[in-house]
Amino acid sequence: MKWLLGWAINAGVLLLMPYILPAVQVRDFGSALIAALVLGLLNAIVRPILVVLTLPVTMLTLGLFIVVINGLMFWLASRLLDGFQVASFGWAIIAALLFSLISWVVSTVVLRRDA
């Protein structure tokens, strides 16, 4: 049940993103749900492979390259879906940072209450 609530929280945060960052566009809540699912799948399947492949660069940049990988996952999700668009890769990095921060705060508040 917790993962379902987390999925809804991520979709809600995605729906909020165009109001914070005009470079991100989400058509409706259904598109946000699908985008949250695709982001979750990309982060579960593709991201670990990229983290391992880019480990030398990540170590050289003291872990900051992970931010680029997160932006890449956000940008890739926007390229795969019609109802979720990001203006450019640079905006995807910024959007991924904001999405992660807001999603973490909301999840912490909501899920801590739920426990």
C-alpha positions as CSV (number, residue, x, y, z in Angstrom):
1,M,0.0,0.0,0.0
2,K,2.9,2.3,0.7
3,W,4.3,2.0,-2.8
4,L,0.9,3.0,-4.2
5,L,0.8,6.1,-2.0
6,G,4.4,6.9,-3.1
7,W,3.4,6.5,-6.7
8,A,0.4,8.9,-6.2
9,I,2.7,11.4,-4.4
10,N,5.2,11.3,-7.3
11,A,2.4,11.8,-9.8
12,G,1.1,14.8,-7.8
13,V,4.5,16.4,-7.6
14,L,4.9,15.9,-11.4
15,L,1.6,17.6,-11.9
16,L,2.9,20.5,-9.8
17,M,6.1,20.8,-11.7
18,P,4.8,23.1,-14.6
19,Y,3.8,25.7,-12.0
20,I,7.3,25.7,-10.6
21,L,9.2,25.2,-13.8
22,P,7.5,26.3,-17.0
23,A,10.0,24.2,-19.1
24,V,8.2,21.1,-17.8
25,Q,4.7,20.3,-19.2
26,V,2.3,17.6,-18.0
27,R,-1.0,17.2,-19.8
28,D,-3.2,15.8,-17.0
29,F,-3.1,13.5,-13.9
30,G,-3.2,10.4,-16.0
31,S,-0.1,11.5,-17.9
32,A,1.5,12.3,-14.5
33,L,0.7,8.8,-13.3
34,I,2.2,7.2,-16.3
35,A,5.3,9.5,-16.2
36,A,5.8,8.6,-12.5
37,L,5.6,4.9,-13.4
38,V,8.1,5.3,-16.3
39,L,10.4,7.3,-14.1
40,G,10.3,4.6,-11.4
41,L,11.0,1.9,-14.0
42,L,13.9,3.9,-15.5
43,N,15.3,4.5,-12.1
44,A,15.0,0.9,-11.2
45,I,16.4,-0.6,-14.4
46,V,18.5,1.9,-16.4
47,R,19.9,4.1,-13.6
48,P,21.9,1.4,-11.8
49,I,23.5,0.3,-15.1
50,L,24.5,3.9,-15.8
51,V,25.8,4.5,-12.3
52,V,28.1,1.5,-12.6
53,L,29.3,2.5,-16.2
54,T,30.0,6.0,-15.1
55,L,31.6,5.2,-11.8
56,P,35.0,6.7,-12.7
57,V,33.4,10.0,-13.7
58,T,31.2,10.0,-10.7
59,M,34.2,9.5,-8.4
60,L,36.2,12.2,-10.2
61,T,33.4,14.6,-9.7
62,L,32.9,13.6,-6.1
63,G,29.4,12.2,-6.8
64,L,28.0,15.2,-8.7
65,F,27.7,13.2,-11.9
66,I,24.7,11.4,-10.3
67,V,22.8,14.7,-10.8
68,V,23.4,14.4,-14.5
69,I,22.2,10.8,-14.5
70,N,19.1,11.8,-12.6
71,G,18.5,14.5,-15.2
72,L,19.0,12.0,-18.0
73,M,16.4,9.7,-16.5
74,F,13.9,12.7,-16.3
75,W,14.7,13.7,-19.9
76,L,14.5,10.1,-21.2
77,A,11.0,9.7,-19.6
78,S,9.9,12.9,-21.3
79,R,11.1,11.6,-24.7
80,L,9.2,8.3,-24.2
81,L,5.9,9.9,-23.3
82,D,3.5,12.2,-25.1
83,G,1.8,13.9,-22.1
84,F,5.1,14.7,-20.3
85,Q,7.5,17.1,-21.9
86,V,10.7,18.8,-20.8
87,A,12.2,21.7,-22.9
88,S,15.8,20.6,-22.9
89,F,18.4,18.4,-21.1
90,G,19.5,21.3,-19.0
91,W,16.0,21.9,-17.8
92,A,15.6,18.2,-17.2
93,I,18.6,18.3,-14.7
94,I,17.0,21.2,-12.9
95,A,13.6,19.6,-12.9
96,A,15.0,16.3,-11.6
97,L,16.6,18.1,-8.7
98,L,13.4,19.9,-7.8
99,F,11.3,16.8,-8.4
100,S,13.5,14.8,-6.1
101,L,13.6,17.4,-3.4
102,I,9.8,18.1,-3.4
103,S,8.9,14.4,-3.6
104,W,11.2,13.6,-0.7
105,V,9.7,16.3,1.5
106,V,6.1,15.4,0.7
107,S,6.8,11.6,1.1
108,T,8.5,12.2,4.4
109,V,5.6,14.2,5.7
110,V,2.8,11.9,4.4
111,L,4.4,8.5,4.9
112,R,5.6,9.4,8.4
113,R,2.1,10.2,9.4
114,D,0.8,7.0,7.8
115,A,3.2,4.8,9.9
